[in-house]
Amino acid sequence: MKALVVYASQTGNTRKVAEAMARALGCEARAVGELDAAALEAESLFAGGAVYATHDHGLDPALTGFIARLDPRKVGTAYAFSTGFERSDASGLVARALAARGVAVGRERFACKGQLFKLFMRGHPDARDLEAAAAFARRAAGQA
């Protein structure tokens, strides 16, 4: 099974979650800016990001641009994940962007808290968050 974990992370929170997922799957976690989305091929694609006030409370344009360039014929199933405030629905935004591109999206998504400004949700994602992310990835990819 060819799995790949991609992410956009301005604070490092989503990167930590992506790396935990990738370790669990035995694959790489890559920042969206490092990849040619149009050439990407994966049976299972895990795509993650966060909502940022600097982007009108939307996803990082690097992530939405990456998704817009995906070839849906080259992706089996995609799974959305996110970090940040619990009510941000960033994973929902990722899932909807993938679906709008024509990519098959798994029903289950993953979201956890992410520390903001060294004041809010301090210490997240923590060890429990990262283990939950790894378990989600294994389960979604059929490796549970």
GIRA-V919157 format. One record per pair of residues at least 12 apart in sequence whose ideal C-beta (glycine too) atoms are under 10 Angstrom apart, sorted by the first residue. I is the first residue (numbers start at 1). GAP is how many residues later the second one is. D is the distance in Angstrom with one decimal. If there is no record, write none. Layout:
i: (I;I)
gap: (GAP;GAP)
d: (D;D)
//
This chain:
i: (1;1;1;1;1;1;1;1;1;1;2;2;2;2;2;2;2;3;3;3;3;3;3;3;3;3;3;3;3;3;3;3;3;3;3;4;4;4;4;4;4;4;4;4;4;4;4;4;4;4;4;4;5;5;5;5;5;5;5;5;5;5;5;5;5;5;5;5;5;5;5;5;5;5;5;6;6;6;6;6;6;6;6;6;6;6;6;6;6;6;6;6;6;6;6;6;6;6;7;7;7;7;7;7;7;7;7;7;7;7;7;7;7;7;7;7;7;7;8;8;8;8;8;8;8;8;8;8;8;8;8;8;8;8;8;8;9;9;9;9;9;9;9;9;9;9;9;10;10;10;10;10;10;10;11;11;11;11;11;11;11;11;11;12;12;12;12;13;13;13;13;13;13;13;13;13;13;13;13;13;13;14;14;14;14;14;14;14;14;14;14;14;14;14;14;14;15;15;15;15;15;16;16;16;16;16;16;16;16;16;16;17;17;17;17;17;17;17;17;17;17;17;17;17;17;17;17;17;17;17;17;18;18;18;18;18;18;18;18;18;18;19;19;19;20;20;20;20;20;20;20;20;20;20;20;21;21;21;21;21;21;21;21;21;21;21;21;21;21;22;22;22;22;23;23;23;23;24;24;24;24;24;24;24;24;24;24;24;24;25;25;25;25;25;25;25;25;26;26;27;27;27;27;27;29;29;31;31;31;32;32;32;32;32;32;32;32;32;32;32;33;33;33;33;33;35;35;36;36;37;37;37;37;37;37;37;37;37;37;38;38;38;38;38;38;39;39;39;39;40;40;40;40;40;40;41;41;41;41;41;42;42;42;42;42;42;43;43;43;43;43;43;44;44;44;44;44;44;44;44;44;44;44;45;45;45;45;45;45;45;45;45;45;45;45;45;45;46;46;46;46;46;46;46;46;46;46;46;46;46;47;47;47;47;47;47;47;47;47;47;47;47;47;47;47;47;47;48;48;48;48;48;48;48;48;48;48;48;48;48;49;49;49;49;49;49;49;49;49;49;49;49;49;49;49;50;50;50;50;50;50;50;50;50;50;50;50;50;50;51;51;51;51;51;51;51;51;51;51;51;51;52;52;52;52;53;57;57;57;57;58;58;58;58;59;59;59;59;59;59;59;60;63;63;63;63;64;64;64;64;66;67;67;67;67;67;67;67;67;68;68;68;69;70;70;70;70;70;71;71;71;72;72;72;72;72;72;73;73;74;75;75;75;75;75;75;76;76;76;77;77;77;77;77;77;77;77;77;78;78;78;78;78;78;78;78;78;78;78;79;79;79;79;79;79;79;79;79;79;79;79;79;79;79;80;80;80;80;80;80;80;80;80;80;80;80;80;80;81;81;81;81;81;81;81;81;81;81;81;82;82;82;82;82;82;82;83;83;83;83;83;83;83;83;83;83;83;83;84;84;84;84;84;84;84;84;84;85;85;85;85;85;85;86;86;86;86;87;88;88;89;89;90;90;90;91;91;91;91;91;92;92;94;94;95;95;95;106;106;106;107;108;108;108;109;109;110;110;110;110;110;110;110;110;110;111;111;111;111;112;112;112;112;112;112;112;112;112;113;113;113;114)
gap: (24;25;26;41;42;43;75;140;141;142;25;39;40;41;42;43;74;18;19;21;22;23;24;25;39;40;41;42;43;73;76;134;137;138;140;18;21;23;24;25;26;31;36;37;38;39;40;41;42;43;71;74;12;13;14;15;16;17;18;19;20;22;23;24;25;37;39;40;41;42;43;74;76;128;132;12;16;22;23;24;25;26;27;28;29;31;34;36;39;40;41;42;43;57;60;61;64;72;12;14;15;22;23;24;25;39;40;41;42;43;53;55;56;59;74;75;76;87;23;24;25;39;40;41;42;44;51;52;53;54;55;56;57;58;59;86;20;22;23;39;40;41;51;53;54;74;105;39;40;42;44;45;50;52;39;41;72;73;103;104;105;106;107;71;102;103;113;35;37;69;70;71;99;100;101;102;103;108;111;112;116;15;17;34;35;36;46;49;67;68;69;70;76;98;100;111;14;16;33;68;110;13;67;96;98;108;109;110;113;114;117;12;29;31;33;64;65;66;93;94;95;97;107;108;112;113;115;116;117;119;120;12;13;28;29;30;31;63;65;115;119;111;114;115;105;107;109;110;111;112;113;114;115;116;117;25;27;58;60;89;109;112;113;114;115;116;117;119;120;24;111;112;115;107;110;111;114;106;107;109;110;111;112;113;114;115;117;119;120;19;21;109;112;113;115;116;118;115;117;15;17;19;110;114;17;19;31;32;35;15;16;17;28;30;31;32;33;34;35;37;27;29;30;32;33;31;34;30;33;28;29;30;31;32;33;34;37;38;64;28;30;31;32;33;36;30;31;32;35;26;29;30;31;34;35;30;32;33;34;35;28;32;33;34;35;36;31;32;33;34;98;99;31;32;33;34;35;62;93;96;97;98;99;22;25;29;30;31;32;33;34;35;53;58;59;60;61;31;32;33;34;35;48;60;64;87;90;91;94;95;16;19;20;23;28;31;32;33;34;35;44;47;48;50;51;56;58;15;31;32;33;34;35;42;43;46;61;62;63;85;13;14;15;17;18;31;32;33;34;35;41;42;44;45;48;13;31;32;33;34;35;38;40;41;43;44;61;64;66;31;32;33;34;36;37;38;39;40;41;42;43;32;36;38;64;63;28;31;33;36;30;32;35;39;23;29;31;34;35;37;38;30;27;30;31;34;29;30;33;37;31;27;29;30;31;32;33;34;36;29;32;33;32;27;28;31;32;33;30;31;32;26;27;29;30;31;32;29;30;29;23;26;27;28;29;30;27;28;30;21;26;27;28;29;30;63;64;65;16;17;19;20;21;23;25;26;27;28;62;12;15;16;19;26;27;28;29;30;31;57;58;60;61;62;12;13;14;15;16;17;18;19;25;26;28;29;30;31;13;14;27;28;29;30;31;52;55;56;59;12;13;27;28;29;30;32;27;28;29;30;31;32;33;38;41;42;46;50;27;28;29;30;31;32;36;37;40;26;28;29;31;35;36;25;26;27;35;24;23;26;20;22;19;21;24;17;18;19;20;21;17;19;15;17;12;13;14;33;34;35;33;28;31;32;27;31;19;22;23;24;25;26;27;29;30;18;21;22;25;12;13;14;16;17;18;20;21;24;12;13;16;15)
d: (8.4;9.4;9.0;9.2;5.2;6.5;8.8;6.6;7.7;8.1;7.7;6.9;5.4;4.9;7.5;9.4;8.5;8.8;8.1;9.6;4.6;7.8;4.6;9.0;6.3;6.6;4.2;7.6;7.1;9.4;9.6;7.9;9.3;5.6;8.9;8.3;8.7;5.8;6.5;8.4;7.0;8.4;7.0;8.6;4.3;9.0;7.5;5.6;7.2;9.1;9.2;9.9;8.9;4.8;7.9;9.1;4.9;4.4;9.5;9.4;7.0;6.5;7.0;4.3;7.2;9.4;9.1;8.0;4.3;8.0;7.5;9.2;8.5;9.8;7.4;7.4;9.8;9.2;7.6;5.6;7.5;5.4;9.9;8.7;6.5;8.5;8.0;8.9;6.8;7.1;5.2;7.4;9.3;8.2;6.9;9.2;9.6;9.5;8.8;9.1;9.5;6.5;7.7;6.3;6.8;8.3;7.3;4.5;6.4;9.2;9.4;9.8;7.7;9.7;8.1;9.5;9.3;9.8;6.9;5.1;7.9;8.8;7.6;4.4;7.8;9.4;7.2;4.0;8.6;4.8;3.8;8.7;9.4;7.4;9.9;9.5;9.8;7.1;9.4;8.0;7.4;7.2;8.1;9.7;9.3;7.9;9.0;9.1;7.4;6.3;8.0;9.3;6.5;9.3;7.6;8.9;8.2;9.0;6.7;7.3;7.4;9.0;10.0;9.4;8.8;8.9;9.6;9.8;6.8;9.3;4.1;7.3;8.5;8.4;3.3;6.3;8.5;9.0;7.2;5.8;9.2;9.7;9.6;5.1;5.9;5.4;9.0;9.2;7.8;6.9;4.8;8.3;8.8;9.7;6.9;8.7;7.2;7.4;9.0;9.2;9.9;9.4;8.0;9.7;8.6;9.4;5.4;9.7;8.4;6.6;8.6;8.9;9.5;6.4;9.7;6.2;8.3;5.7;7.6;9.3;6.6;8.1;9.9;5.6;7.1;6.7;9.2;4.7;9.2;9.4;9.5;8.2;8.6;7.3;9.2;5.7;9.6;7.7;9.5;8.3;9.5;8.4;9.2;9.8;8.0;9.5;8.3;4.0;7.5;8.9;4.7;4.9;9.6;9.6;7.9;5.6;8.1;9.0;7.2;8.1;8.8;5.3;6.1;9.6;7.3;3.9;8.7;9.1;9.2;8.1;9.9;9.2;7.9;9.1;9.8;6.8;9.0;9.4;9.0;7.8;3.6;7.5;8.6;4.9;5.2;9.7;8.6;7.7;10.0;7.7;7.9;8.4;5.3;7.0;9.2;5.8;7.0;9.9;8.8;8.7;8.7;9.0;9.3;9.2;8.5;9.2;8.1;9.7;9.4;8.1;9.6;8.3;8.1;5.2;5.5;9.4;7.8;3.9;8.4;9.6;9.9;5.6;9.6;9.4;8.0;7.2;9.5;9.6;8.0;8.1;4.8;7.4;7.9;3.7;5.0;7.9;9.6;9.8;9.7;9.9;10.0;5.1;7.3;5.7;8.5;9.4;10.0;7.9;8.0;8.9;8.7;6.6;7.5;6.4;7.3;8.3;9.3;4.4;7.5;9.1;9.7;7.4;5.7;6.7;9.1;8.3;9.9;8.2;4.0;7.4;8.4;9.9;8.6;6.1;5.9;7.8;7.0;8.4;8.5;7.0;4.8;8.3;9.6;9.9;8.0;9.3;5.1;7.6;7.4;4.4;7.2;9.8;8.2;7.5;9.7;9.6;9.7;9.8;7.4;4.9;8.0;6.2;9.8;9.3;8.4;9.4;8.8;6.1;7.4;8.2;7.2;7.9;6.8;8.8;9.5;5.8;7.4;6.0;7.4;9.6;9.5;5.5;8.7;8.4;6.4;8.8;9.4;8.1;8.9;6.9;3.9;5.7;7.5;8.2;7.6;6.6;9.6;7.9;9.2;9.1;8.5;4.3;8.5;9.4;9.5;8.7;8.4;6.1;8.3;8.9;6.0;8.6;7.9;5.8;9.3;9.0;9.9;5.6;5.1;4.3;8.8;7.2;5.2;9.5;9.6;9.5;9.5;6.1;9.3;7.6;9.5;5.6;7.4;9.7;4.2;7.7;4.5;9.9;10.0;7.0;10.0;8.4;9.5;9.2;10.0;9.4;10.0;7.8;9.7;9.8;9.9;9.0;6.9;10.0;8.8;9.9;6.6;5.3;6.7;10.0;7.1;9.8;9.6;9.2;7.2;7.8;8.6;8.9;5.8;9.8;9.4;7.6;9.9;4.7;5.8;9.9;8.3;5.5;7.8;7.8;8.9;6.4;8.7;9.6;7.7;5.5;8.5;6.0;9.1;9.1;9.1;8.7;9.7;6.0;3.8;4.7;7.7;8.6;9.6;9.4;8.4;9.0;9.2;5.1;7.3;9.7;9.1;6.9;9.8;9.7;8.1;5.0;7.1;5.2;9.9;8.1;8.9;9.9;8.6;8.0;9.8;4.7;8.6;9.0;4.8;6.8;5.3;6.9;9.8;9.1;9.1;8.3;8.9;7.4;4.5;9.2;7.0;6.9;7.4;7.9;7.6;9.8;4.8;8.1;7.4;8.1;3.8;4.0;8.6;8.5;6.6;9.4;6.8;8.0;9.1;4.7;7.6;8.7;7.3;9.5;9.9;6.5;4.1;6.7;8.3;6.9;7.3;8.3;9.4;6.4;9.5;7.7;7.5;4.8;8.0;8.2;9.5;7.2;5.8;6.9;3.2;8.7;9.6;9.2;7.6;6.1;8.2;9.3;7.8;8.7;7.3;4.8;9.5;7.3;9.7;8.4;9.4;9.5;7.6;8.1;7.6;7.9;7.7;7.3;8.7;6.6;8.9;10.0;8.0;9.4;9.5;8.1;9.5;6.8;9.3;9.8;4.0;6.5;4.6;9.7;7.0;8.6;7.8;9.8;9.1;9.9;5.9;9.9;5.6;9.3;9.4;7.0;7.4;6.0;8.5;9.2;9.5;7.3;5.8;9.9;9.1;4.2;7.8;9.7;8.2;9.7;9.9;9.6;9.7;6.6;5.2;8.6;8.6;4.1;8.4;6.6;6.7;9.5;6.7;8.3;6.8;8.6)
//
